[in-house]
């Protein structure tokens, strides 16, 4: 198997001043990419900010003989994101890879969560994924090449106490991926998501030290490299942690036709509930029209139409 290389490729990694983003950026640089290190440098709750963390990672890359520049823009600030793109194009002339990694936490039970807690987390995780992708999209279309990775979470896929805001944003990026994998296909733009479990400042205090010791951020990065390589998949949710990897999918049961017209009632649905929820046959659809096709297939089976 040949080595995975990124020679002559240009990558932007958001939230790359530490943790997962730093590991992704360093590995891209080791494998030949020119890297833009984006980091606001704020606290975990999104307050404050400076570019010292980004500059430190740039220094690491330059020390290993690589090329990198720093950017301190907020991923939710439209002007800041545009500056990041302008600076990247001025320095390197193209953008091949975008890894959206920036994130914050404002964990509270839903009763105690304020609208400000909801807005800020959605701004960083959801809009802070949308805006950088939107900014690079036409550049990648023009090139006929692009690799994009958004960062989801088990909280978005499965739930976690005290993280309704975070989970909403993190599942939202899967929705972005599911459409852009379709729109980007003809331009060789491949869009995936990574679902990491890693010991970073966002997970400190949430797990025992013995567990955190196995969850090194660098144990996630090899999976990300496979999501941005030349022959990367598209539309994949890759889970990664402690050196283990798996694929997550949204699946749907075969379902059942119940009735139409006056025969369709809540009670009629209840009578078919076991068939509707039978998980012995499950499908991962590639696009929304396949979901509709599944519904009409059940109708056709029942009515012969």
C-alpha positions in Angstrom: 0.0 0.0 0.0 1.4 3.4 -1.0 1.9 6.2 1.5 -0.8 8.8 1.8 0.7 12.1 0.7 -0.5 15.7 0.3 2.4 17.2 -1.7 1.4 20.4 -3.4 -2.0 20.4 -1.6 -3.2 23.3 0.5 -5.2 22.6 3.7 -7.1 24.9 6.1 -7.7 23.5 9.5 -10.0 25.5 11.8 -9.5 25.3 15.6 -5.9 24.1 14.9 -4.2 25.9 17.8 -4.4 22.8 20.0 -6.0 19.4 20.5 -7.4 17.6 17.5 -7.0 20.4 15.1 -3.3 20.8 15.9 -2.7 17.1 15.4 -4.6 17.1 12.0 -2.5 20.2 10.9 0.8 18.7 11.9 0.1 15.4 10.2 -0.9 17.1 7.0 2.3 19.1 7.1 4.4 16.0 7.7 2.8 14.4 4.6 3.6 17.4 2.4 0.7 19.8 2.6 0.9 23.5 3.0 -1.3 24.3 6.0 -3.3 27.3 7.2 -3.6 27.2 11.0 -6.9 28.9 12.0 -7.5 29.4 15.7 -9.3 32.2 17.5 -7.4 31.4 20.6 -10.4 31.8 22.9 -11.4 30.0 26.1 -13.3 26.8 25.9 -16.6 28.7 26.4 -15.8 30.9 23.4 -14.7 34.0 25.3 -11.5 36.0 24.6 -9.1 35.3 21.8 -5.7 35.8 20.3 -3.5 34.2 17.6 -0.7 32.9 19.8 -1.9 29.3 19.7 -2.0 29.4 15.9 1.4 31.0 15.6 2.9 28.3 17.9 1.6 25.5 15.6 3.0 27.4 12.5 6.4 27.5 14.3 6.2 23.7 14.8 5.5 23.1 11.2 8.2 25.4 10.0 10.7 23.7 12.4 10.0 20.4 10.6 10.6 22.1 7.2 7.0 22.6 6.3 5.0 25.6 5.1 2.2 27.2 7.1 0.6 30.5 7.9 -1.6 31.5 10.9 -5.1 33.0 10.9 -6.9 34.2 14.0 -10.4 34.6 12.5 -13.6 33.4 14.2 -15.2 30.8 12.0 -18.6 32.5 12.6 -17.4 35.9 11.5 -18.1 36.3 7.8 -15.5 39.0 7.3 -13.0 36.9 9.2 -13.7 33.8 7.2 -13.3 35.8 4.0 -9.9 37.1 5.3 -8.8 33.5 5.9 -9.6 32.6 2.3 -8.0 35.7 0.9 -4.8 35.1 3.0 -4.7 31.4 1.9 -5.1 32.2 -1.8 -2.5 35.0 -1.6 0.0 32.7 0.1 -0.6 29.4 -1.7 -2.9 30.0 -4.7 -5.4 27.2 -4.1 -7.4 25.4 -1.4 -7.6 21.6 -1.6 -8.6 20.5 1.9 -10.8 22.1 4.6 -11.1 20.5 8.0 -13.7 22.2 10.2 -12.7 21.4 13.7 -13.2 24.6 15.8 -15.5 24.1 18.7 -16.7 25.3 22.2 -18.8 24.0 25.0 -21.5 25.6 27.1 -22.9 22.5 28.9 -26.0 22.9 31.0 -29.2 20.9 31.6 -31.8 22.1 29.2 -33.8 23.8 31.9 -30.8 26.0 32.8 -29.6 26.6 29.3 -30.0 30.2 28.1 -30.8 31.4 24.6 -27.3 32.9 24.6 -25.8 29.4 25.4 -27.8 27.9 22.5 -26.9 30.7 20.0 -23.2 30.8 20.7 -22.7 27.0 20.4 -24.7 26.8 17.2 -22.8 29.8 15.9 -19.5 28.1 16.3 -20.4 24.5 15.5 -23.1 24.8 12.8 -22.6 28.2 11.2 -18.8 27.9 11.9 -18.9 24.9 9.6 -21.3 26.3 7.0 -19.4 29.6 6.5 -15.8 28.2 5.9 -17.3 25.5 3.5 -19.3 28.2 1.7 -16.2 30.3 1.4 -14.1 27.6 -0.2 -16.9 25.9 -2.3 -16.6 27.8 -5.5 -12.8 27.7 -5.4 -13.0 23.9 -5.1 -15.6 23.7 -7.9 -13.3 25.8 -10.2 -10.4 23.5 -9.4 -12.4 20.4 -9.9 -11.0 19.1 -6.6 -11.8 19.4 -2.9 -11.8 17.4 0.3 -13.9 18.6 3.3 -14.2 17.2 6.7 -16.7 18.4 9.3 -16.5 17.4 13.0 -19.6 15.7 14.4 -20.0 14.1 17.8 -21.6 11.1 19.6 -23.7 13.8 21.3 -25.2 14.8 18.0 -25.6 11.2 16.8 -26.8 9.6 20.0 -27.3 12.3 22.8 -25.6 13.2 26.0 -26.9 14.9 29.2 -26.5 18.6 29.3 -25.5 19.1 25.7 -28.7 19.9 23.7 -27.1 22.9 22.1 -23.9 21.1 21.2 -25.8 18.0 20.0 -28.0 20.1 17.8 -25.0 21.8 16.1 -23.1 18.5 15.8 -25.9 16.6 14.1 -26.5 19.7 11.9 -23.1 19.2 10.3 -24.1 15.7 9.2 -27.0 17.3 7.4 -24.6 19.7 5.7 -22.5 16.7 4.6 -25.4 14.7 3.3 -26.4 17.4 0.8 -22.9 18.6 -0.2 -21.7 15.0 -0.9 -24.4 15.1 -3.7 -23.7 18.6 -4.9 -20.0 18.2 -4.9 -19.8 14.8 -6.7 -19.4 16.2 -10.3 -16.6 18.5 -9.2 -14.7 15.8 -7.3 -15.4 17.5 -4.0 -15.8 14.8 -1.3 -17.4 15.7 2.0 -17.2 13.6 5.2 -17.5 13.9 8.9 -15.3 12.6 11.8 -16.8 11.6 15.1 -13.9 11.8 17.5 -13.4 10.6 21.1 -10.3 12.4 22.3 -8.7 13.8 25.4 -8.7 17.6 24.8 -9.5 20.6 26.9 -13.2 20.0 25.9 -13.2 16.6 27.5 -11.0 17.2 30.6 -12.9 16.4 33.8 -15.5 14.4 31.9 -13.7 11.0 32.0 -11.3 9.2 34.4 -7.6 9.8 33.8 -7.1 6.2 32.9 -9.5 6.5 30.1 -8.2 9.9 28.9 -4.7 8.5 28.7 -5.9 6.2 25.9 -7.8 8.9 24.1 -4.9 10.9 22.6 -5.9 13.3 19.8 -3.3 11.9 17.6 -5.2 8.6 17.6 -8.0 10.2 15.7 -5.9 12.0 13.1 -5.0 8.9 10.9 -8.7 8.4 10.3 -9.0 12.1 9.2 -6.1 11.6 6.7 -8.2 8.9 5.1 -11.2 11.2 4.7 -9.1 13.9 2.8 -6.8 11.7 0.7 -7.0 11.4 -3.1 -9.3 8.4 -3.1 -11.3 9.5 0.0 -14.9 8.3 0.4 -17.8 10.9 0.4 -20.7 11.1 2.7 -19.1 9.0 5.5 -19.3 9.4 9.2 -16.1 7.9 10.6 -16.0 7.4 14.4 -12.5 7.3 15.9 -10.9 7.0 19.4 -8.2 5.2 21.2 -6.9 3.7 18.0 -10.3 2.1 17.1 -12.4 3.2 14.1 -16.0 2.5 13.0 -18.5 3.8 10.5 -21.7 5.4 11.8 -24.8 5.5 9.6 -28.4 6.8 9.7 -30.5 3.8 8.8 -34.3 3.2 8.3 -36.4 0.2 8.7 -38.3 -1.3 5.7 -41.5 -0.1 7.3 -45.0 -1.0 6.4 -48.0 0.3 4.4 -50.9 0.9 6.8 -53.8 2.4 4.9 -55.1 5.4 3.1 -58.3 7.5 3.3 -60.8 6.7 6.0 -59.0 3.5 6.9 -55.9 5.3 8.0 -56.0 6.2 11.7 -53.8 6.4 14.8 -55.1 3.0 15.8 -54.3 1.5 12.4 -50.7 2.7 12.8 -50.5 1.2 16.3 -51.7 -2.1 15.0 -48.8 -2.2 12.5 -46.3 -0.8 15.0 -44.2 -4.0 15.3 -43.8 -4.2 11.5 -43.0 -0.5 11.2 -40.3 -0.8 13.8 -38.9 -4.2 12.7 -35.1 -3.7 12.6 -34.4 -7.0 10.8 -34.1 -5.1 7.6 -32.4 -1.7 7.6 -31.2 0.6 4.9 -28.7 3.5 4.8 -30.1 5.8 2.1 -27.7 7.8 -0.1 -30.1 10.7 -0.8 -33.5 11.9 0.3 -35.3 10.6 -2.8 -34.4 7.1 -1.8 -36.3 7.7 1.5 -39.4 8.7 -0.5 -38.8 5.7 -2.8 -38.9 3.4 0.2 -42.3 4.8 1.3 -43.8 4.4 -2.2 -42.4 0.9 -2.5 -44.4 -0.2 0.6 -47.5 1.4 -1.0 -46.9 -0.4 -4.3 -46.4 -3.7 -2.5 -49.7 -3.4 -0.6 -51.9 -2.0 -3.4 -50.3 -3.6 -6.5 -50.0 -0.1 -8.0 
